[in-house]
Amino acid sequence: MKIKRALISVSNKTGIVDFAKSLRKHGVTIISTGGTAKALAAADINVVKVSAVTGFPEILDGRVKTLHPKIHGGLLARRDIPEHLEQLGEHGIEAIDLVVVNLYPFQETINKPDVTFEEAIENIDIGGPTMIRSAAKNMDSVAVVVSPDSYAQVLKQMDEKQGELTPEMRRDLARQAFQHTADYDEAIYQYLEGDHEFPPLLKLVFEKVGDLRYGENPHQKAAYYRDEIAPPGAIVHAEQLFGKELSFNNILDLDAAWGVSHEFEEVCAVVVKHNNPCGVCIAGDTTEAFRRAFAADSLSGFGGIVAINRPVEAEVAKLIVEPFLEAVIAPAFSDEALEILTAKKNLRVMVAPEAPYKSEAWDIKRSQGGILIQEADDLTESLEDMDVVTTVMPTEDDWRDLVFAWRVAKNVKSNAIVLAKDMTTVGIGAGQMSRVDSTQLAVKKGGEGVEGTVLASDAFFPFPDAVLTAAAAGIRAIIQPGGSIRDDEIIHAANKHKVAMVFTGSRHFKH
């Protein structure tokens, strides 16, 4: 099927002028609408306006432009059915062989922080999806292009085939077109379902970023997908500046590290290993923050991921390249820092998205044959939410470290115990089956530095054993949710050993 007439109407005008010029070289007549027609005319490309084809003006502020039999008759008529062609002639309709359409930027519009409902609704495209679907349905006679990424491929084949496109290409373009409109409708559906806490029908749309070398283990195939409604500050939008391809586990750990670093407004460095923080520090500058975070558990930090929530300069870059680390992520890197980091052959360097960090609205986990959905754990307790339940009171320094440790603990796999001092983690016990085991592990990791620390527990203590372990190690204060049937025993044990205890009233399990 030779391309003789094309209808072009695009919101994303990337490459459209050059594409249209190439179509004109093939003798293609171009029909266009609104802003696209103006852009093409400004480039001295001869354009037939849609209103000249339909004999009807654009009306209702552009809501009605292409919804007309002279457009859709030209798209839907089958070229292999004589009766269809006779009806075209009878009604003065000319066939359209190519549709080039991409849609109003609905997703980009709703991603704006100050978008109104009215603005979102006006960015629901009607004529565009209708033309795309008409053309795609008639793929044996019509080609449809919905992405600038396809322009070169289409032109290459037209050059090779004297202006024709093969059935295989038209069907592949139709497949892309239906995927495009399906994704578009899904974004609208999800936006309108936003008023429902959990919609009765959940549809998730993810765009493939690329294949990964393998999954958690070399025998598992894997790929990376981007949520079409991912927050602008999400890790999926991060840019890799240097290093070999990210692995499945790298991405998980980068996400975890970046999330922990944004628990705090202060300068913060985080070292993550196997999806758990093994060192976290708040300090006055990035160099000190990284030095102390890595030193908190340098054994576990070997081969880990580092996140720093401030731009990386040369001084801290020199420290980052000393141990073996898999990757570093930060909002920016100085030229000198990049020169230092990129000299480290196996270090991946990631620059974080410029947009403010924001947790996903939903936390989604897979079960066999289904998924579990919950709100993201964005609860951040303030001092007003916390109660001292012992006769021993935390000092001002204790309070500072207790709140710090509590924020870290919510990002550690349960059962989670975090020891901290001077806004730096000292020992972390993660993922143990009993809370006393996690406490013993954290104490063991802290070594000689445990004395004088504070302890955060992500959930209540079922027995006093962990409190007794903490007291024996010289821990000064404990923060935990409270709520155990043995709270009285646990508080008594803390008082007996002169350990201050704070209840938060809320827990932070992380499975």
SVG drawing of the C-alpha trace seen along z (x, -y; Angstrom):
<svg xmlns="http://www.w3.org/2000/svg" viewBox="-23 -30 64 51">
<polyline fill="none" stroke="black" stroke-width="0.4" points="0.0,0.0 1.6,-3.2 1.3,-6.2 -0.4,-9.0 -2.3,-11.0 -1.2,-11.4 -3.0,-13.0 -0.6,-14.5 -1.8,-15.8 0.8,-15.6 1.2,-17.1 4.9,-16.0 6.3,-17.8 9.8,-16.3 11.1,-15.5 7.8,-16.1 9.0,-18.8 11.8,-16.6 9.4,-13.7 6.8,-15.7 9.4,-17.1 10.5,-13.5 6.9,-12.6 6.5,-15.5 9.5,-14.2 7.6,-11.0 4.7,-13.1 2.5,-12.6 -0.4,-15.1 -0.4,-16.2 -3.6,-17.0 -3.1,-18.6 -4.8,-20.4 -4.3,-23.3 -0.8,-23.7 0.7,-21.0 -0.6,-22.7 0.9,-26.0 4.3,-24.4 4.5,-22.6 3.3,-25.7 6.0,-27.8 8.6,-25.3 7.2,-25.9 5.6,-22.6 2.4,-22.6 -0.5,-21.5 -4.2,-20.9 -6.2,-21.9 -8.7,-19.4 -11.5,-22.0 -10.8,-22.1 -11.3,-18.3 -14.4,-18.1 -16.0,-21.4 -16.6,-22.1 -14.6,-24.4 -12.9,-23.3 -15.4,-24.0 -15.8,-23.9 -12.3,-25.3 -10.8,-22.5 -12.8,-19.7 -14.2,-18.8 -11.8,-18.8 -11.4,-15.3 -14.6,-13.6 -16.1,-13.6 -17.1,-11.0 -14.7,-12.5 -11.9,-11.7 -13.0,-8.4 -14.5,-7.2 -11.0,-7.8 -9.4,-5.8 -11.8,-2.9 -12.6,-2.1 -11.2,1.3 -9.3,1.0 -10.1,4.7 -13.9,4.2 -15.3,2.5 -18.4,1.4 -16.3,-0.6 -14.5,-2.3 -17.7,-3.1 -19.1,-4.7 -16.0,-6.8 -16.6,-8.1 -20.3,-8.6 -19.7,-10.8 -16.6,-12.6 -14.3,-11.0 -10.6,-10.5 -8.7,-7.6 -6.1,-8.4 -3.1,-6.0 -1.1,-7.2 -2.0,-8.7 0.7,-10.3 -0.8,-11.1 0.4,-11.4 -2.0,-12.5 -2.5,-15.4 0.0,-15.1 -2.4,-13.8 0.2,-12.0 2.5,-15.0 -0.4,-17.3 -1.5,-15.3 2.1,-14.9 2.2,-18.7 1.9,-19.4 -0.6,-22.2 -2.8,-20.7 -6.5,-21.2 -9.2,-18.7 -10.5,-20.9 -7.0,-21.1 -6.7,-17.4 -10.0,-16.8 -9.2,-19.2 -6.1,-17.1 -8.1,-14.0 -7.7,-13.6 -10.8,-12.4 -10.1,-12.9 -6.6,-11.5 -7.4,-8.1 -10.3,-7.8 -8.2,-8.3 -5.5,-6.0 -8.0,-3.2 -9.6,-3.7 -6.3,-3.6 -5.0,-0.6 -8.2,1.4 -7.7,0.9 -4.1,1.9 -4.2,3.8 -4.9,0.5 -3.6,-2.2 -0.4,-2.8 -0.5,-4.6 2.5,-6.1 2.2,-7.1 5.8,-7.8 8.6,-9.9 10.8,-6.9 9.1,-5.2 9.7,-8.0 13.1,-6.8 11.9,-3.2 8.9,-4.3 10.9,-6.5 13.6,-3.9 11.0,-1.4 9.3,-4.0 12.7,-4.8 13.3,-1.1 9.8,-0.3 9.1,-3.4 6.7,-5.0 5.1,-1.7 5.0,-0.1 4.8,3.7 1.9,5.5 4.3,6.6 5.3,3.1 1.7,1.8 0.6,4.5 3.6,3.8 2.7,0.1 -1.0,1.0 0.1,3.1 2.1,0.2 -0.9,-2.1 -3.3,0.1 -0.7,0.3 -0.5,-3.5 -4.2,-4.1 -4.6,-1.4 -1.9,-3.0 -3.4,-6.4 -6.9,-5.3 -5.4,-3.5 -3.7,-6.7 -7.1,-8.5 -8.8,-5.6 -6.2,-5.6 -6.5,-9.4 -10.3,-9.3 -10.0,-6.3 -7.8,-8.4 -10.7,-9.2 -11.0,-5.6 -8.7,-4.3 -8.4,-0.9 -10.2,-0.6 -12.4,2.4 -10.5,3.1 -6.7,2.5 -4.8,2.0 -1.1,1.4 0.8,0.1 4.6,0.3 6.8,-0.6 9.9,1.6 13.2,-0.2 15.3,2.7 16.4,6.3 18.8,7.0 21.7,9.4 19.9,11.6 17.7,11.4 18.6,12.0 20.7,15.0 22.4,15.7 19.9,18.4 16.9,16.0 16.0,13.9 15.0,10.3 13.9,7.0 13.3,3.4 10.0,1.6 9.0,-2.0 5.6,-2.8 3.9,-5.2 2.7,-7.2 6.0,-7.0 6.7,-10.2 9.1,-12.5 11.7,-12.0 11.5,-8.2 14.7,-6.2 13.5,-4.9 14.2,-8.3 17.8,-8.4 20.5,-8.7 23.6,-6.5 26.7,-8.7 29.3,-5.9 29.9,-2.2 28.7,1.1 25.1,2.1 23.0,2.0 22.0,5.4 18.6,6.4 20.0,6.2 21.8,2.9 18.4,1.3 16.8,2.6 19.6,1.4 19.8,-2.0 16.1,-2.5 16.5,-1.5 19.5,-3.7 18.0,-6.7 14.8,-6.3 16.7,-6.2 18.7,-9.3 15.5,-11.2 14.2,-10.3 16.3,-13.3 16.5,-17.0 20.0,-17.2 23.1,-16.0 22.9,-12.3 25.0,-9.4 23.7,-5.8 25.4,-2.5 23.0,0.3 23.7,4.0 21.1,6.6 18.3,4.0 19.2,3.1 21.0,0.1 24.3,1.1 25.5,-2.4 23.7,-5.7 25.0,-9.1 23.8,-12.7 26.7,-15.2 27.6,-18.7 29.1,-17.8 29.1,-14.9 32.7,-13.9 32.1,-13.4 28.7,-11.8 30.1,-9.2 33.2,-8.5 31.1,-7.7 28.3,-5.9 30.8,-3.5 32.8,-3.0 29.7,-2.0 29.9,1.4 32.7,1.5 32.6,5.3 29.0,5.3 29.6,2.2 32.0,4.0 30.3,4.2 27.5,2.0 25.5,-0.9 26.0,-4.5 23.5,-7.3 24.2,-10.9 21.4,-13.4 23.7,-16.3 25.9,-17.1 29.2,-15.1 32.4,-17.0 36.0,-15.9 36.8,-15.4 34.1,-12.9 34.7,-11.2 38.2,-10.4 36.8,-8.5 34.1,-6.7 36.7,-5.1 38.8,-3.7 36.7,-0.6 35.0,1.6 31.4,0.3 28.9,1.2 27.3,-2.2 26.9,-5.7 23.9,-7.9 23.6,-11.6 21.6,-14.6 24.8,-16.0 28.5,-15.5 31.2,-18.1 33.5,-17.7 36.4,-16.9 34.4,-14.4 33.3,-12.7 36.9,-12.5 37.8,-10.7 34.8,-8.4 35.1,-7.3 38.7,-6.3 37.3,-3.5 36.5,-0.9 33.7,1.1 31.9,-1.8 28.5,-2.8 27.7,-6.5 24.1,-7.5 22.7,-11.1 19.3,-11.3 16.2,-12.9 16.0,-16.7 12.4,-16.5 11.7,-16.3 11.8,-12.8 8.3,-11.4 7.4,-7.8 5.1,-5.8 1.5,-6.2 1.2,-2.4 3.5,0.2 2.9,3.3 4.1,6.9 3.5,10.0 1.9,13.2 1.3,16.4 -1.6,15.6 -2.2,12.1 -0.7,8.9 -0.9,7.1 -1.3,3.3 -0.9,1.0 -0.3,-2.7 3.4,-3.6 4.8,-3.9 5.1,-7.7 4.3,-8.1 6.8,-10.3 6.2,-10.6 7.0,-13.8 8.1,-14.2 4.5,-15.1 3.5,-11.6 6.0,-10.0 5.7,-9.2 8.5,-8.5 7.2,-5.5 10.1,-5.1 11.2,-7.1 14.5,-7.6 14.3,-10.5 16.2,-10.7 18.7,-13.5 18.6,-16.0 21.3,-14.1 19.4,-10.9 16.2,-12.4 18.2,-13.4 19.6,-10.0 16.4,-8.2 14.5,-10.0 17.3,-9.4 17.5,-5.7 13.7,-5.4 13.7,-6.9 16.4,-4.4 14.6,-1.4 11.5,-1.9 13.8,-1.2 15.3,2.0 13.8,5.4 11.8,6.7 12.6,7.7 14.7,4.5 16.9,3.2 19.1,0.1 21.7,-1.2 22.9,-4.8 25.0,-7.5 25.9,-11.0 23.5,-10.7 25.3,-7.6 24.3,-4.0 26.5,-1.8 25.0,1.6 21.9,2.9 20.2,6.2 17.9,7.0 15.5,9.7 15.9,12.0 13.0,14.3 13.1,13.1 13.6,9.6 16.1,10.7 18.2,12.3 18.1,8.9 19.2,7.1 22.1,9.5 23.1,9.1 23.1,5.3 25.1,5.4 27.6,7.8 28.0,5.6 28.4,2.5 31.3,4.1 33.0,1.7 31.0,-1.2 27.7,0.0 28.1,-1.5 26.2,-4.8 24.1,-4.2 20.4,-4.3 18.2,-1.6 15.3,-1.7 13.0,1.3 10.5,1.3 7.9,3.2 7.2,3.9 9.2,6.2 7.2,9.4 9.5,10.2 12.0,8.3 14.9,10.4 15.9,7.9 15.8,5.0 18.0,7.0 20.5,7.6 20.5,3.9 21.0,2.9 23.9,5.4 25.6,3.8 25.4,0.3 22.6,-1.1 21.2,-4.3 17.7,-4.6 15.2,-2.7 12.5,-3.8 9.8,-1.3 6.0,-1.3 4.8,0.3 1.6,2.3 2.9,5.7 0.8,7.5 4.0,7.5 4.7,3.8 4.6,3.5 7.4,6.1 9.4,4.5 9.1,1.0 10.0,2.5 13.2,4.0 14.1,0.7 13.6,-1.2 15.6,1.4 18.6,1.0 18.2,-2.7 17.4,-2.7 15.1,-5.4 12.2,-4.1 10.0,-5.9 6.8,-4.6 5.8,-5.9 2.4,-4.3 3.0,-3.1 5.2,-0.4 7.1,-0.1 7.3,3.5 9.1,3.9 8.8,7.4"/>
</svg>
